[in-house]
């Protein structure tokens, strides 16, 4: 440095000492500067004071020579000490050159800069608060300094500044929050420790309401919660815990809507890291649980995003038990917020009170950007899960479209866990109960997947799925006459509605074009459900074999059993795949004869004394003709013993196969079951039931010498007085223990049986011909 240059009012000795490499000499110069500035303060000579500060700043602190910079720093600190309480007038000039030295490459110089600033702040105290942001910015850099001495010095300065902020009531939080929001995203551990410690201090000051600005920093806090340092994570947990306590104390002043999306993002824990991300997810889920309970319907516009985060957590194992329990609580609380009012028209203007209480505040631009980025990361980028559907509306609106999209997406995802699938189906059922009118707008898109879910491996999932389908089929809101709704399937492979279903027969009780002609109407979706359920069974024979009876029995509990059997019989009557029709009839017949759920229906069929019961019998009979043994068992159930005998007489004209004999064997076993107790007791009345005994003997003659043969033979030997089996003149008119209902045309039913069995015989012969002459068939195709 040029010592000949004029540095007045600084003397040459002071200048020379300030440039010296020895600290002791620079300290002596600082004492001289302090004495000089005190004199200027006494004279009230602010011009000379500023001149001294300017020289120390520009010629020394900002000099190219390192010793000069050190001298400038100690000189500025001396000025501040000399100024005392008046230093606040010159703080900008004092602080700026010192902060510039924070970036110096020499660690010793950075340490001296830290020391100088400590002395300046110590003297000025509360006067430094207008310059807090630049001080905080500088300190945040020193907090991550690699030199331990510099870091130690910055910690002393940091504690001093915290004391000043804590004891002052003039802290400008509004000006500070943007800087805090920027710095909170630092990845440096020391910088994060510095930031989180400051948030903890500010949050503890009664006069500083940091809760109002929590939406600005909440995302950053969750980022810090994932830090690799256990100490930082623990401190961050404490900070978040304090904020949550304050939220619970003052829920009315909390900006729930602005923070809902942030929680949604962090509730979706990625899998890369185990411990830290689990902690973030659990904490966010805990916050979400409290938000839903405290904010209520304010969070409804964000419900699709919440479900996106919550639903996968429901399938967690015990390793994430706490997160799973919190997610379950969130799911339950959110579901309770949906009410029948959400099914009303939205055109009605809200009241002023509703507008003030329920309006969700608009989210910040910076939050929107982070949310858009988050959507891609979770694999749902084509659905706007996290944006409220109507921020321009004054009233809270249920995001039903978004919810249905999320639920549908989880059903389609084959990796979705069982508990999540159950929760999805519970949601759909709840929505159909609470908001049926709006939900039926989505039924056409949901229907195919709900049918597919019947093939799920879990019985519990199937039960919930059936509840949803049953609600769709029975809800009054589904009563429409729109053609083709729900029929968005491949028309080539779909079971067609029989023509009889489109023309109501008089006296059959038909109530709609989409219903079975003789089935009491459910709604427009009921018959379509039956059609597509049978289509599913036809396409997936394993489903029919393993779960068919289970599904139909559950439906009989959820819906009207008569409706189900009536409609299925109508559909099967026109089924072109005769083998499937026979198998399906056999399944339905077994359910009808053995299931406790069908007790009332069996009683209804046992005595054909009403027009309705006769219509039901005729409807079932026409489809049951696809399976001869099932037809006979239906006649046994309805006590039509003469007709059963007539049918057995025709069995001689049928192709008797091993499968056929096995079905007869099963029928004999059923006759010995409690279901047919009344039939066995009627064997005591030989005179009035000759055709029952003849029918049973007919079955006996069909059977080979098997166990079933022995069983039935032994039963018939127990019939009293066999001589009475021959019809007497008094009993010729009677074929059963009850009068034959005149409204049933049994001759026409027999003719129908012959026609159906002829078709079956023809199809079997065609199939056998193809199997015996495959070469001939290939030759015909090639020609």
CORNORJO-V471659 format. One record per pair of residues at least 12 apart in sequence whose C-alpha atoms are under 8 Angstrom apart, sorted by the first residue. I is the first residue (numbers start at 0). J is the second residue. Records with the same first field share a line. If there is no record, write none. Layout:
# CORNORJO-V471659
I: J + J
This chain:
# CORNORJO-V471659
0: 18 + 64 + 67
2: 14 + 15
6: 54
8: 47 + 51
9: 32 + 51
12: 28
13: 28 + 29 + 31 + 32
14: 28
16: 28 + 70
17: 29 + 66 + 67 + 69 + 70 + 71 + 74
18: 66 + 67 + 69 + 70
19: 66 + 67 + 70
20: 66
25: 70 + 73
26: 73
28: 74
29: 70 + 73 + 74 + 77
30: 77
32: 74 + 77 + 78
33: 74 + 77 + 78 + 80 + 81
34: 81
36: 48 + 78 + 81 + 82
37: 81 + 82
40: 82
49: 89
52: 75 + 78 + 92 + 93
53: 92
55: 71 + 72 + 74 + 75
56: 71 + 72 + 75 + 92 + 93 + 96
57: 96
58: 71
59: 71 + 72
60: 72 + 96 + 97 + 100
61: 96 + 99 + 100
65: 108
68: 108
69: 108 + 111 + 112
72: 97 + 111 + 112 + 115
73: 111 + 115
75: 93 + 115
76: 115 + 116 + 118 + 119
79: 93 + 118 + 119 + 122 + 123
80: 118 + 119 + 122
83: 122 + 123
84: 122 + 123
85: 123
86: 122 + 123
87: 123 + 126 + 127
90: 127
91: 130
93: 119
94: 116 + 119
97: 112 + 113 + 115 + 116
98: 112 + 116 + 134 + 137
100: 112
101: 113 + 137 + 141
106: 146 + 149
107: 149
109: 149
110: 148 + 149 + 152
113: 149 + 152 + 153 + 156
114: 152 + 156
116: 156
117: 155 + 156 + 159
120: 159 + 160
121: 159
124: 163
125: 163 + 164 + 167
128: 164 + 169 + 170 + 171
129: 170 + 171
131: 175
132: 174 + 175 + 178
136: 178
138: 153 + 157
139: 190 + 193 + 194
140: 190
141: 153
142: 154 + 189 + 190 + 193
143: 187 + 188 + 189 + 190
161: 197 + 200
165: 200 + 201 + 204
168: 206
170: 207
172: 207 + 209
176: 212 + 215
179: 194 + 216
180: 215 + 216 + 219
182: 194
183: 216 + 219 + 220 + 223
184: 219 + 222 + 223
188: 226 + 228 + 231
191: 223 + 231
192: 231
195: 220 + 231 + 234 + 235 + 238
196: 234
198: 238
199: 238
202: 241 + 242
210: 242 + 245 + 246 + 253
211: 252 + 253 + 254
214: 254 + 257 + 258
217: 258 + 261
218: 261
220: 235 + 239
221: 265 + 279 + 283
223: 235
224: 236 + 275 + 278 + 279
225: 275 + 276 + 278 + 279
226: 275
227: 275
243: 286
247: 293
250: 293 + 294
254: 360
255: 290 + 294 + 297 + 298
256: 297 + 298 + 359 + 360 + 361 + 362
257: 359 + 360 + 361 + 362 + 363
259: 287 + 290 + 298 + 301
260: 301 + 304 + 370 + 385 + 386
261: 366 + 370
262: 283 + 284 + 286 + 287
263: 283 + 287 + 304 + 305 + 307 + 308 + 385
264: 308 + 370 + 373
265: 279 + 280 + 283
266: 279 + 280 + 281 + 283 + 284 + 308 + 309
267: 280 + 308 + 309 + 377
268: 280
277: 319
280: 322
281: 321 + 322 + 325
284: 309 + 322 + 325 + 326 + 329
285: 322 + 325
287: 329
288: 325 + 326 + 328 + 329 + 332
291: 329 + 332 + 333
292: 332
295: 336
296: 336 + 357 + 395
297: 357 + 358 + 359 + 395
299: 333 + 336 + 395 + 396 + 397 + 398
300: 386 + 387 + 388 + 389 + 395 + 396 + 397 + 398
301: 384 + 385 + 386 + 387 + 398
302: 333 + 397 + 398 + 401 + 402
303: 384 + 385 + 398 + 399 + 401 + 402 + 405
304: 384 + 385
306: 330 + 402 + 405
307: 384 + 405
309: 326 + 327 + 329 + 330
310: 326 + 330 + 419 + 422 + 423
311: 415 + 416 + 419
312: 326 + 419
313: 326 + 327 + 418 + 419 + 422
314: 416 + 417 + 418 + 419
334: 426 + 429
337: 397 + 430 + 433
338: 433 + 434
339: 433 + 434
340: 434
341: 396 + 397 + 433 + 434
342: 433 + 434 + 435 + 436 + 437
349: 393 + 394
353: 394
354: 393 + 394
357: 393 + 394 + 395
358: 392 + 393 + 394 + 395
359: 390 + 393 + 395
360: 390
361: 390
370: 385
382: 401 + 404
383: 401
384: 401 + 405
403: 427 + 441
406: 423 + 426 + 427
407: 445 + 448
409: 423
410: 423 + 448 + 452
411: 448
417: 457 + 460
420: 460
421: 459 + 460 + 463
424: 460 + 463 + 464 + 467
425: 463 + 467
427: 467
428: 466 + 467 + 470
431: 467 + 470 + 471
432: 470
435: 474 + 476
436: 476 + 477
439: 476 + 477
442: 471 + 485
443: 484 + 485 + 486 + 487
444: 485
446: 485
447: 487 + 488
449: 464 + 468
450: 531 + 532 + 535
451: 535
452: 464
453: 465
454: 542
461: 550
462: 553
465: 550 + 553 + 554
466: 557
468: 528
469: 554 + 557 + 558
471: 524 + 525
472: 521 + 522 + 523 + 524 + 525 + 526 + 528
473: 521 + 522 + 524 + 525 + 558
474: 521 + 522
475: 521 + 522
477: 522 + 523 + 524
478: 522 + 523 + 524
479: 522 + 523
480: 512 + 513 + 523
485: 524 + 527
486: 527
492: 534
493: 531 + 534
494: 530 + 531 + 533 + 534 + 574
495: 530 + 570
496: 530 + 570
497: 569 + 570 + 572 + 573
499: 515 + 516 + 569
500: 512 + 513 + 514 + 515 + 516 + 569
501: 513 + 514 + 516
502: 516
503: 516 + 517
504: 516 + 517
507: 611 + 614
511: 523
513: 525 + 526 + 527
514: 526 + 566
515: 565 + 566 + 569
517: 565 + 614 + 615
518: 561 + 562 + 565 + 566
519: 562
520: 562
526: 566
529: 563 + 566 + 567
530: 567 + 570
533: 567
537: 579
547: 586
548: 586 + 587 + 590
552: 590 + 594 + 596
555: 596 + 597
556: 596
560: 597 + 600
561: 600 + 615
564: 587 + 619
565: 615 + 618 + 619
568: 618 + 619 + 621 + 622 + 623
569: 618 + 619 + 622
571: 622
572: 621 + 622
577: 625 + 759 + 762
578: 759
580: 625
581: 623 + 625 + 626
582: 626
584: 622 + 623 + 625 + 626 + 629
585: 626 + 629
588: 629 + 633
592: 636 + 674
593: 674
601: 636
604: 616 + 636 + 637
605: 636 + 637 + 638
606: 637 + 638
607: 637 + 740
608: 740
610: 742
613: 742 + 743
617: 743 + 748
620: 633 + 748
621: 748 + 751 + 752
624: 751 + 752 + 755 + 756
625: 755 + 756 + 759
628: 659 + 662 + 663 + 666
631: 643 + 646 + 647
632: 666
635: 678
636: 675
638: 678 + 735 + 736 + 737
639: 734 + 735 + 739
640: 688 + 690 + 691 + 694 + 734 + 735
641: 690 + 691 + 694 + 734 + 735
642: 745
643: 691 + 694
644: 690 + 691 + 693 + 694 + 697
646: 749
647: 694 + 697 + 698
648: 697
653: 756 + 760
654: 760
660: 701 + 702
663: 698 + 702
664: 702 + 707
667: 707 + 710 + 711
668: 707
681: 736
682: 718
683: 718 + 719
685: 718 + 719 + 723 + 724
686: 723 + 724 + 726 + 727 + 730
687: 730 + 733 + 734 + 735 + 736
688: 733 + 734 + 735 + 736
689: 724 + 725 + 726 + 734 + 735
690: 734 + 735
691: 734 + 735
692: 715 + 724
695: 711 + 715
696: 715
699: 711 + 712
